[in-house]
Amino acid sequence: MDLELYMERVEQYAQGTMPAADRAVFEAELTANPDLREALDLYRLGQEVIEQGVEAQLRSQLQGWAKSESETAAPTMTAGRVNTRALWIRLAAAASVLLILGWFSVQWAGERYSDEALFSAQYESPEAGTFRSGTAMENPLEPGFKALEDSRLQAAEDFFKNISPEQERFAEAQYYLGHAAMQLGHYTLAIDAFKSCIQRNEVKFKEKAEWNLLLTYVAAGQTNNPDFRNLLDTMRNDNGHSYQREATQLHKKLGSFWRGMMNDER
């Protein structure tokens, strides 16, 4: 079952945010689609694990039972006592199943909703075909492009960060500096570079730089940064932005149930 195929609708249904007409269609589909029912059950199960703290409760219960068993003489096994003990065993087994399913849900969420996963799913390194070709004399940025093309990221970073703001193609240099620095994990430098590119307001690079700036914040684990949030909101609410759809999807994933489950486990 592809959980991601159903989770957005399941989340809306379970939280009561689904429109009435869509809700009726969803409930009709529930009766005919076992995968959808399983996705809904898993959502509710994961929510129960988070909200009720099953793991802590079970651990406490098991410790209490172990202590009780060690301190108390073996009781007479009357029919009533046998039934009670069987009930506790069933409860413990049920709680264990919840823990196992909750653990697997957290692992699944981490593979798809962690900062690293969100970044990897969205980021695309500039293709060599986007570089302006030519000799270093014809194209002053050519040495940096060649370094990027050859995956010599440190050399590319060193080259682009030495391009003067007075040079005509400074915005372009900052855009590619941002990519080189981001891939090296030099996130502060990448953020500054993309911001410098955006400030130049060149049509060819501005919106691409804004999107990659968002992704740099994600890669750096800075999704609570106010600058990140402001830019994300601006882009997803801008109908004319080239990356509005991507920004909207990123916003949904950051606010999803699965992201919350993963964060609550930390």
matplotlib code that plots the C-alpha trace (Angstrom):
import matplotlib.pyplot as plt

x = [0.0, 1.3, 0.4, 1.4, -1.2, -4.0, -2.5, -3.5, -7.2, -7.1, -5.7, -8.4, -11.2, -9.9, -9.4, -12.8, -11.4, -12.7, -15.6, -19.0, -19.3, -15.8, -16.5, -19.5, -17.3, -14.5, -16.9, -18.3, -14.8, -14.0, -16.5, -14.9, -11.2, -9.4, -6.1, -7.9, -9.4, -6.0, -4.5, -7.3, -6.7, -3.0, -3.5, -5.8, -3.4, -0.5, -2.5, -3.4, 0.3, 1.3, -1.6, -1.9, 1.8, 1.2, 5.0, 5.4, 2.3, 3.2, 6.7, 5.3, 2.7, 5.2, 7.5, 4.6, 3.6, 7.1, 7.5, 4.1, 5.0, 8.3, 6.8, 3.6, 3.3, 1.6, -2.1, -4.7, -5.7, -9.4, -11.5, -12.0, -8.2, -7.4, -9.7, -8.3, -4.7, -5.7, -7.2, -4.0, -2.0, -4.3, -4.1, -0.3, -0.2, -2.5, -0.3, 2.8, 1.2, 0.4, 4.1, 5.4, 3.0, 3.8, 7.5, 7.2, 5.0, 7.7, 10.4, 8.2, 7.5, 11.3, 12.0, 9.6, 9.1, 12.4, 14.4, 16.8, 14.1, 12.2, 15.4, 16.5, 13.0, 13.0, 16.5, 18.0, 21.6, 22.0, 22.5, 25.5, 23.2, 22.1, 25.7, 26.7, 29.5, 32.7, 36.2, 37.3, 37.9, 34.5, 32.7, 34.2, 32.3, 33.4, 36.1, 33.4, 30.9, 33.6, 34.3, 30.6, 30.3, 33.3, 31.8, 34.7, 32.4, 35.1, 36.8, 33.5, 32.7, 36.1, 35.8, 32.2, 32.7, 35.5, 33.4, 33.1, 29.6, 30.7, 30.8, 27.9, 27.1, 27.4, 23.8, 24.5, 27.7, 25.9, 23.2, 25.8, 27.8, 24.6, 24.4, 28.1, 28.0, 24.7, 26.0, 29.1, 26.9, 28.1, 24.5, 25.2, 27.3, 24.6, 21.8, 23.8, 24.5, 20.9, 19.8, 22.4, 21.1, 17.5, 18.4, 19.7, 16.2, 17.2, 14.3, 16.3, 17.6, 15.3, 12.6, 15.0, 17.1, 14.1, 13.1, 16.7, 16.9, 13.9, 15.6, 18.8, 16.9, 15.3, 18.7, 20.1, 17.2, 16.0, 12.4, 11.3, 13.4, 11.2, 12.8, 12.1, 8.5, 7.9, 9.4, 7.5, 4.2, 5.0, 5.7, 2.8, 0.4, 1.9, -0.2, 2.4, 5.4, 7.1, 7.5, 4.1, 3.1, 6.4, 6.1, 2.5, 3.5, 6.4, 4.1, 1.7, 4.4, 5.9, 2.4, 1.4, 0.4, 3.4, 5.9, 4.2, 4.5, 8.2, 8.9, 6.9, 9.1, 12.3]
y = [0.0, 3.4, 5.4, 8.8, 8.3, 8.5, 10.4, 13.9, 12.9, 10.7, 13.6, 16.0, 13.4, 12.5, 16.2, 17.3, 19.7, 17.9, 19.6, 17.9, 16.7, 15.3, 13.6, 11.7, 10.5, 9.5, 7.5, 5.7, 4.9, 3.5, 0.7, -0.4, 0.3, -1.8, 0.2, 3.4, 1.8, 0.6, 4.1, 5.6, 3.0, 3.6, 7.3, 6.9, 4.4, 6.7, 9.6, 7.4, 6.5, 10.2, 11.6, 9.0, 8.1, 4.4, 3.7, 5.3, 3.8, 0.3, 0.5, 1.7, -1.1, -3.8, -2.6, -2.6, -6.1, -7.4, -5.8, -7.2, -10.7, -10.7, -9.4, -11.4, -15.1, -17.1, -16.6, -19.3, -19.7, -19.3, -18.9, -15.2, -14.6, -16.6, -14.4, -11.2, -12.3, -13.2, -9.8, -8.1, -10.2, -9.2, -5.6, -5.8, -7.5, -4.9, -2.1, -3.8, -3.9, -0.2, 0.4, -1.6, 0.0, 3.4, 2.8, 1.7, 4.8, 7.0, 5.3, 5.7, 9.3, 9.9, 8.5, 11.0, 14.0, 14.6, 17.8, 15.6, 13.7, 16.9, 18.4, 15.4, 15.0, 18.6, 19.7, 19.6, 20.6, 22.9, 21.0, 21.7, 22.7, 25.8, 27.2, 29.8, 28.1, 29.7, 30.4, 32.2, 35.3, 35.2, 34.2, 35.4, 32.7, 29.8, 28.5, 28.2, 26.5, 24.0, 23.3, 22.7, 20.5, 18.4, 18.2, 20.1, 21.9, 23.5, 25.0, 26.3, 27.9, 29.5, 30.9, 32.3, 33.9, 36.0, 37.6, 41.3, 42.9, 45.4, 42.7, 42.6, 39.0, 39.1, 37.9, 34.8, 34.2, 34.4, 31.9, 29.3, 30.1, 29.2, 25.8, 25.0, 26.0, 24.2, 20.9, 21.3, 21.8, 25.4, 26.6, 30.1, 30.9, 29.4, 31.4, 34.7, 33.9, 33.2, 36.3, 38.4, 37.0, 37.8, 41.3, 42.0, 41.2, 39.7, 37.9, 34.9, 34.0, 35.7, 33.0, 30.1, 31.6, 32.1, 28.4, 27.2, 29.5, 27.7, 24.4, 25.6, 26.4, 22.9, 21.2, 23.3, 22.3, 25.9, 25.5, 27.5, 30.5, 33.5, 34.4, 30.9, 31.1, 34.5, 33.6, 30.3, 32.1, 34.7, 32.1, 29.9, 32.8, 34.3, 32.9, 34.2, 32.6, 29.9, 27.7, 28.3, 24.7, 23.4, 25.9, 24.9, 21.2, 21.9, 23.9, 20.9, 18.4, 20.6, 20.8, 17.2, 14.7, 12.5, 15.4, 16.0, 12.3, 12.3, 15.5, 14.2, 11.1, 13.2]
z = [0.0, -0.9, 2.2, 0.7, -1.9, 0.7, 3.7, 2.7, 2.3, 5.4, 7.4, 6.2, 6.9, 10.4, 11.4, 10.1, 7.5, 4.5, 2.6, 3.1, -0.5, -0.5, 2.8, 1.4, -1.5, 0.9, 3.1, 0.1, -1.1, 2.4, 2.0, -1.3, -0.8, 1.8, 1.3, 2.2, 5.3, 6.3, 5.8, 8.0, 10.7, 10.7, 11.0, 14.0, 15.5, 15.2, 16.7, 19.6, 20.2, 20.2, 22.2, 24.9, 25.4, 25.1, 25.2, 28.6, 30.0, 28.9, 30.3, 33.6, 33.7, 32.9, 35.6, 38.0, 37.1, 37.4, 40.9, 41.9, 40.7, 42.7, 45.9, 46.0, 46.6, 43.8, 44.1, 43.9, 40.3, 40.5, 37.4, 38.1, 38.6, 35.4, 33.4, 34.9, 34.2, 30.6, 30.2, 31.3, 28.9, 26.1, 27.0, 27.1, 23.8, 22.3, 23.7, 22.2, 18.8, 19.1, 19.9, 17.0, 14.5, 16.0, 15.6, 12.0, 11.3, 12.8, 10.6, 7.5, 8.3, 8.8, 5.4, 3.8, 6.1, 7.8, 6.8, 4.9, 3.1, 2.1, 0.8, -1.2, -2.8, -4.0, -4.7, -8.2, -8.9, -11.9, -15.1, -17.2, -20.0, -18.1, -18.0, -20.5, -22.4, -23.8, -22.9, -19.7, -21.8, -23.4, -20.2, -16.9, -15.0, -17.1, -14.6, -11.9, -14.3, -15.3, -11.6, -11.0, -14.0, -12.8, -9.3, -7.9, -5.4, -3.2, -6.3, -7.6, -4.2, -4.0, -7.5, -7.3, -3.9, -5.3, -8.0, -7.3, -6.7, -9.4, -12.0, -14.4, -13.7, -10.0, -9.4, -11.6, -9.7, -6.4, -7.6, -8.5, -5.3, -3.4, -5.1, -4.5, -0.9, -0.2, -1.6, 0.6, 3.6, 4.0, 4.7, 6.1, 3.0, 0.7, 2.4, 2.1, -1.6, -2.6, -0.7, -2.6, -5.9, -5.0, -4.0, -7.5, -8.8, -12.1, -13.7, -14.8, -11.4, -8.7, -8.4, -8.8, -6.0, -3.8, -4.1, -3.5, -0.5, 1.0, 0.3, 2.0, 5.1, 5.0, 4.5, 7.4, 9.7, 10.0, 9.0, 12.1, 11.0, 10.5, 7.2, 6.0, 7.1, 5.6, 2.2, 2.1, 2.8, 0.2, -2.5, -1.9, -1.9, -5.1, -8.0, -10.5, -8.9, -10.9, -7.7, -6.1, -6.5, -5.0, -2.1, -1.4, -1.3, 1.0, 3.3, 3.5, 4.3, 7.0, 8.6, 8.1, 10.7, 9.8, 10.4, 13.8, 14.7, 13.9, 15.9, 18.9, 19.0, 19.4]

ax = plt.figure().add_subplot(projection="3d")
ax.plot(x, y, z, "-o")
ax.set_aspect("equal")
plt.show()
